[in-house]
Amino acid sequence: MAGLRLGPLLRYVDWDRGESATIWVEADRPCTVEVRCPDGAGGEARTFRIAGHHYALVPVTGLVPGTETPYGIRVDGEEVWPPPDSPFPPSTIRTPDPGTESDDDPRTGSGGGPGAGSGHPAGAPGLRVSFGSCRWAAPAQGEADPVGPDALDTLAASLAAGPPAERPDILLLLGDQVYADEVSADTRDWLAARRDLREPPGAEVADYEEYTRLYYESWLDPEVRWLLSTVPSCMIFDDHDVIDDWNTSAAWQQEIRATDWWQERILSGLMSYWVHQHLGNLSPAELAADQLYAAVCTAPDGTEALRKFAAEADADPAFTRWSYRRDFGRTRLLMVDSRAARVLDEQHRAMVGPEETQWLRAQLAEGPGSFDHLLIGTSLPWLLPPLIHDAESWDAALCAGVRGARWARFGEKLRRTADLEHWAAFPDSFDELTRLIAETGTGEGAPATICVLSGDVHHAYVAEPHWPSRSAGKPAPDSLVVQLTCSPVHNSIPAYVRFGFRFGWSRTGRLLGRALRRHGRLADPPVGWRRGRDGSGGPWFGNQLMTLDLLGRSSRLRLTQARGDGKGSGNRNESGKGSRLETVLDRELTRD
């Protein structure tokens, strides 16, 4: 009898009509996967085969707008989900009612978790978005957890025990969903049983089969498995989904491509990302138009077609687009690929290439006045602590040769050692993104808020920009613009790095940054920024999630951290017991 190996994951939910969704699964053999709801809604799909594994993305139709509907999974007619002994509530699909309008904000109140006390009923017109990045898989129950409670585990336990009204409408996972280069002790032992770890890449993932191990370890976690089965998710990769500092520079790329193990690693990384994360980001209409998806679904084995695609995508960043757009009522999400789309030529460095920039500009320009809130998801922060921003821009100038060949060699070494590869390390792209944000946020039809959502840096903060060009006769954006950075979901950060991030916001750090800019012969950035209002924007350290509640043209931000039971056991408890989400920031997002 066939069964589930992984999933289900509720991925896409239709916000235009509120009548459809997609659910992703991996089965243990070729089969037909059915999704069935008590009210007759449902769908089915035949599995497709990749590298000996069998996957399906099931389109679910016939859902009723403004409802919350439980569902089950059948494989070749046998019911396999929910598990008969599950301690969690039924997995459900919650659909919006596009016709619902309200002037009242039901989301006021405070509490311990995202949306706590907010009273968000199925079909309410607002949107609740929770987001974060950087998640090591949690250890097995009863084992020591060296980095503290997992924020996703803790969120799942809170939602399972609390009213459905507290549930996010969408979960944004902003990179490092798996760590191909930093595996757990259990996975290291598993790798050692497959091959000699003395040979490159050592105790890191080498091929597609080893990538599947990472997804099993992360997504078979009982709490996370239930959470992803009932909260829709949007995902984008960051470096550790492939390797630390992926595509940091042309010299880095040239060196790693010369190794005998990299080709298999990068192809397997892109293939596994396409299967496990990217497909679920797409709408049914986008899937229907996707030639690769059609080829994979109709072939007896889609491995070679997907492998060829991955090779072409790695060779030419313009070959495919990993970025995507989702509209949730009057909220627009643009998820931007800030890894694979890079241009690494030292004289023309760009975080995203010209085709990607043109696409981004088109998405921002489409339907002016049709969205009240704009969310730009990019795994790497646009606005960093000022000293770190200046150090990255200075280093980019050195690498481009502004101070000669010796400084350029020093700059390349420093870039890799200190991970200087965020938007600031691509100055032209930083300036272009700043211009796009300012243009989108100015004039009639501008959204109320523009929020840049990021992770990567293993701490959380709120940065609010200000445009010095106002004094030159150019108006500041009408929209409230904020950089919201939140990571990790479940990871750690050394004490010296914490000190560096704090120092980066200090007055002394800013003065040091100005000195670096002068040495690099750099102009001031086109925008300035501060830590939230009156310096109240962090930084915060811990395992954490941010949540935005968006209703009409109002917006509320909440930061919650996973905290232990205080008993010092250091062990993970069953179903997240003994940990809680504690609110450390709760504020309206409004202009001064």
Secondary structure, 3 states (H helix, E strand, C coil): CCCEEEEEEEEEECCCCCCCEEEEEEECCCCEEEEECCCCCEEEEECEEECCEEEEEEEEECCCCCCEEECEEEECCEEEECCCCCCCCCCEEECCCCCCCCCCCCCCCCCCCCCCCCCCCCCCCCEEEEEECCECCCCCCCCECCCCCCHHHHHHHHHHHCCHHHCCCEEEECCCCCCCCCCCHHHHHHHHHHCCCCCCCCCCCCCHHHHHHHHHHHHCCHHHHHHHHHCCEEECCCHHHCCCCCCCCHHHHHHHHCCCCHHHHHHHHHHHHHHHHHHHHCCHHHHHCCHHHHHHHHCCCCHHHHHHHHHHHHHCCCCCCCCEEEEECCEEEEEECCCCCCECCCCCCECCCHHHHHHHHHHHHCCCCCCCEEEEEECCCCCCCHHHHHHHHHHHHHHCCCCCHHHHHHHHHHHHHHCCCCHHHCHHHHHHHHHHHHHHCCCCCCCCEEEEEECCCCCEEEEEEECHHHHHCCCCCCCEEEEEECCCCECCCCHHHHHHHHHHHCHHHHHHHHHHHHHCCCCCCCCEEEECHHHCCCCECCCEEEEEEEECCEEEEEEEEEECCCCCCCECCHHHCCCEEEEEEEEECCCC
